[in-house]
Amino acid sequence: MPTYEFKCKKCKKKFEIFTSISKKGEVTCPECGGNDIQEVFGAFFVGGDVSKKGAGQGSSCDGTCGTCGSSCG
């Protein structure tokens, strides 16, 4: 089962839940018990070496994000 990240629209609490995809609709906020929640989709790393995509090599990184160790700015 995967872990999903949600944000409660009532109390603004972000939380993670380890559940099956079929049970995502049943998730409630562990802080306030609210059921008006929104799934948060974050960025994730698939593979490859980000540090090799510096400025001038097709990257939009300006070196401020820290993703590539600020070596591409």
N, C-alpha and C positions, 0 to 999 in steps of 0.2 A: 504494500500500500504506500502511496506517495504522501508527502507532506505538503499541505496547502497553506498559504498565508492569506489572512483575511483582515479587514478593518471594519470595526463596528461603526455604523453611521450615527448611532445614538451617543456613545461615550468616547468615540474616536480611538479606542484601544486597538492596537495591532496585535495579532496573535497567530500562532501556527497550530494546525491540527493535522494529525496523522490519521487519515481515514481513506476509505475507498471512494472512487469517483461516484458511485451510486448513492453515497451517503452525504455528499457535499451539500445538498439542499436541506439537510437536517441540522446543520451546524448552527450553534448559538454562541453568543459572546460569553466567554468564561468570566468576564469582569461584571457585566450588568445583566446577563441573561437575555439580552436583546437578540432578535432574529433578523433585524434589518442590517445585514452585513454585506460587504462587497469583497470579492476576491481580489487580491493584490497580485499583479503579475510583475515580477522583478526580472532584471537581466540575469542571464546565466551564461556561463562559459561552456562552449561546446568542445573546443579543442584548438590546437595550434599554438603558436608562440606570439602573443600580442607584442612583445618587446621588439620583434623583428619588423613590425609595420610602423615605422617611424614616419615623420613628416617627409613628404615628397614620394611616399611609396603607397599612395592610395588611402591613407589614414586621415581621419578628420580630428585626430587627437592633438590637442594643443599643449599637452604636458601638464595640465593642471589637475587632471582627474586621479592621478596616481596609479591607474590601471597598468601602465607600462613602465612604472618606475620613474616617470617624468623624463625619460630619455628621448622622447620624440618631439619635444617642444623646441 
